[in-house]
Amino acid sequence: MVAPWNTEAIDSQFKVVTPENIAFNYQVAGPFRRLLAFLLDLAIRGAVILAFFIALSCAGIGSVFVNAGLEDLMFALMTLAAFFFNWFYMAAFEYWWNGTTPGKWLLNLRVTTDEGEPINLFQSAVRNLFRYVDMWPMVPLPFAVMREEMTPEPIVVTFLFALIVPIFNQRFQRIGDLIAGTMVVIEDRSWLMKIAKIEDDRARLLADYIPPNFVAPRSMVKAVATYVERRRYFTTARRREIARHLAEPLLEKFGLPADTSYDLLLCALYYRTFLSKHSADGTKDDSQLLGDGTMREHSNPYLATAKAPVGAESK
Amino acid sequence: MKVAQLIEKRRVYWQELENLCAQMSNSRKKTIGARNIARFATLYRAACADLALADSYQLPPNIVDYLHKLVGRAHGQLYRSRRVDWSKIGDILFRQIPREIFQDRCVQLTFWLFWMVFLLAGYMAANPDRFPNFAADIVGAENIDMYEQMYADDPSSRNNGPTASGAAFYVNHNTGIGIKCFVVGITVIGGICVLLYNAAVLGATFGHMASPNVSEEVSEHFFEFVTAHGPFELTAIVLAAGAGLRIGFSLISPYHKEESLQPDELPEEEESLFDKSRRVAYERIDSLRIGAKRALPIMGASAILFILAAMIEAWISPSPLPEQAKQVVAIFCSGLLMVYFIVLGYPRRESDAA
């Protein structure tokens, strides 16, 4: 029963191997996103109880009960409803909604087992009963005056356990999670991101200058792709600064002029790898013919200082 | 083939899978139809294959991320949790749980602790000549005054007779206390402290009510009110504390007796050839999980007892029934508990062999 701890990753990715023998990553949710979900659930609970009481008092449902002589039954139902709301609201939702509560659903969170499978009734019950422990340590109100004014249970719940226990394990598990063997993952219902389009013609042209036999190593492809997908958030100077580290040695390697725009070079590399009709192994597609031989001799059109229409927007 | 084209081609299927996921999470499986489910399975497998190949296709990282999310989402829809098997509930309730409770060392420990302290406190509070002010020290003088006022009248003549709202109140209040008692048990010391505190307070209250300091009328009313639901409620406290301790102890000592383990929790076959009753040590986190698995049925039994006790407390204890009837109820309840824990729970030969 050794849990498959993901020892390699120090980010919050957790690897799950499915019965189809495919490994995919879940992203484990951190304490603060979960805190938000918890507060949302708390607010929803409060709102429902409030709505319930308003319905009882204003909408006349209460007086219907009283007129029928069922006042006692009404109070009984209310107390029981409060009891189940208190202790079993989360557990019930997590069981029936496949690991989500309304708050979790809004924040794209889901509870799964350690192995990434859906939780069962036992697990949802245990992990939610132990929410009581999360409130620890409970400290009495500090000042005697305050204690005297608030008679019934003059206690502050600090929720320190809920914050401290998750940071000592890799999957941000609360005490209840540890006991039940569950974790909370982020399940983005995200849309498919498109491949970044390189609209700047100069990048496409520059791609032709990259030697046809050059095959970018895997990690470089990753770096370039990440850069190009995010470059629209950066200013020109920032782009240059970031791209420099990768582009400078590449320019040297390709024998291109050293004043070529670093940003354009990476875009070109991206274009070459993902978009052009060169296949990834470097063989050139014959249909791709660009009649731009003249430009090659005259000047370097890819100057970093050229007033670039920063039109190489990617989307 | 260029990567962009490849993605364009596959994207149709991914989006279809995405839509099916959304449909499945919104509605029940039956309304989706067999064809869609079969389609879902096909698309899921295709997406898995795409994910596996993504690296060798050198897909851009955001596409790979998307595929991870998509496969994770579909996986969550494909594998749903196993439903509770309600047909087995009788077997679990009347065969497994009593045996487990009878054998559980933690429940035995809490049983002895609770009753020792309860009786001791009761004895000390009932003899105010020898231990003056004992009850007031333990329970608090104000609380004692309050109790004496509460039971000044006949329980049946008090304004709150048997009511449904009373039952609900007792369920809410007492089961809440029980759950807290159970949860605090994870700290062992805390659990034992809560248990001992409850035992001392209850014992002192009982003892004080029986002491010569209290007028005979009040003590009679008190015992008339308390007898009927006492057996269930006190047992329920013992069980809740025992279940909590079970979890706490499994954290402190990660050993479990082999015969008390489920087959899927046992280590590899060849390791367990030696000795039939050896103890198996686990990683603490796994031990905690096993402890929780064993504690939850005990807590379930305790919750049932709390609810039964609340029902009796609300409907029978304050009712105008004669005192003898309430005593009969108490005897009947105690008998039921005896049968449940001792007759049903006594370790059998066939369970040893199994």
Contacts between the chains, C-beta under 8 A, distances in Angstrom:
chain1	res1	chain2	res2	distance
A	1	B	265	6.2
A	1	B	282	7.2
A	1	B	286	4.9
A	1	B	289	7.8
A	2	B	283	7.1
A	2	B	286	7.6
A	3	B	285	7.2
A	3	B	286	7.5
A	16	B	72	7.3
A	16	B	75	7.3
A	18	B	48	7.0
A	18	B	71	7.7
A	18	B	75	5.7
A	20	B	45	6.5
A	20	B	48	5.1
A	22	B	48	4.1
A	22	B	49	7.8
A	22	B	51	6.1
A	22	B	52	5.6
A	22	B	71	6.8
A	24	B	48	7.9
A	24	B	51	5.9
A	24	B	67	7.7
A	24	B	68	4.9
A	24	B	71	4.4
A	24	B	72	5.6
A	24	B	75	7.2
A	25	B	68	4.7
A	25	B	72	7.6
A	26	B	68	8.0
A	26	B	72	5.5
A	72	B	163	4.9
A	72	B	164	5.3
A	72	B	165	5.2
A	73	B	164	5.3
A	73	B	165	7.7
A	75	B	164	7.6
A	75	B	165	3.7
A	75	B	168	7.2
A	76	B	163	7.4
A	76	B	164	3.6
A	76	B	165	4.4
A	76	B	166	8.0
A	76	B	167	6.4
A	76	B	168	4.0
A	77	B	168	7.3
A	78	B	168	7.7
A	79	B	165	6.3
A	79	B	168	3.6
A	79	B	169	5.5
A	79	B	171	7.6
A	79	B	172	5.2
A	80	B	168	4.7
A	80	B	171	6.6
A	80	B	172	7.1
A	82	B	172	6.6
A	83	B	168	7.4
A	83	B	171	6.3
A	83	B	172	4.1
A	83	B	175	7.1
A	83	B	176	7.3
A	86	B	172	8.0
A	86	B	176	7.4
A	87	B	176	7.3
A	87	B	179	6.5
A	95	B	81	7.5
A	98	B	25	7.0
A	98	B	76	6.6
A	98	B	77	7.8
A	98	B	80	6.3
A	98	B	81	7.4
A	99	B	76	7.4
A	110	B	76	6.5
A	112	B	76	7.0
A	116	B	72	7.6
A	116	B	75	7.0
A	117	B	79	5.3
A	117	B	81	7.6
A	118	B	76	6.3
A	118	B	79	5.9
A	118	B	80	5.3
A	118	B	81	4.3
A	119	B	81	5.8
A	120	B	81	4.2
A	120	B	82	5.8
A	120	B	84	7.9
A	121	B	81	7.4
A	121	B	84	5.4
A	122	B	293	7.5
A	122	B	296	6.4
A	125	B	296	7.3
A	126	B	292	5.6
A	126	B	296	6.5
A	129	B	179	6.2
A	129	B	182	7.4
A	129	B	183	6.1
A	130	B	183	5.9
A	130	B	186	7.5
A	132	B	179	7.2
A	132	B	180	6.1
A	132	B	183	4.6
A	132	B	184	8.0
A	133	B	183	5.6
A	133	B	184	7.8
A	133	B	186	6.3
A	175	B	186	7.2
A	178	B	285	6.2
A	178	B	288	6.4
A	179	B	186	7.8
A	179	B	247	6.8
A	179	B	288	5.5
A	179	B	289	6.5
A	179	B	292	4.6
A	180	B	289	7.5
A	180	B	292	6.8
A	181	B	289	5.1
A	185	B	72	7.4
A	187	B	69	7.2
A	187	B	72	6.4
A	187	B	73	5.8
A	187	B	76	6.8
A	188	B	69	5.1
A	189	B	18	7.9
A	189	B	22	7.3
A	189	B	73	7.1
A	190	B	66	6.5
A	190	B	69	5.8
A	192	B	11	5.9
A	192	B	14	6.1
A	192	B	15	6.7
A	192	B	18	7.8
A	192	B	63	7.7
A	192	B	66	5.5
A	193	B	62	4.5
A	193	B	63	7.0
A	193	B	66	6.1
A	195	B	3	7.3
A	195	B	4	5.2
A	195	B	7	6.1
A	195	B	60	6.2
A	195	B	63	7.3
A	196	B	60	7.7
A	218	B	55	7.6
A	218	B	58	6.7
A	221	B	58	5.3
A	222	B	61	5.5
A	225	B	60	4.0
A	225	B	61	5.5
A	225	B	62	7.5
A	226	B	61	5.6
A	229	B	60	6.9
A	229	B	61	7.7
A	229	B	62	5.6
A	273	B	3	7.2
A	273	B	58	6.8
A	274	B	2	7.2
A	274	B	3	4.3
A	274	B	4	5.8
A	274	B	58	8.0
A	274	B	60	6.2
A	275	B	2	6.5
A	275	B	3	7.4
A	275	B	4	5.0
A	276	B	2	6.7
A	277	B	2	5.9
A	278	B	2	7.9
A	279	B	1	7.1
A	279	B	2	6.8
A	280	B	3	7.1
A	280	B	58	5.6
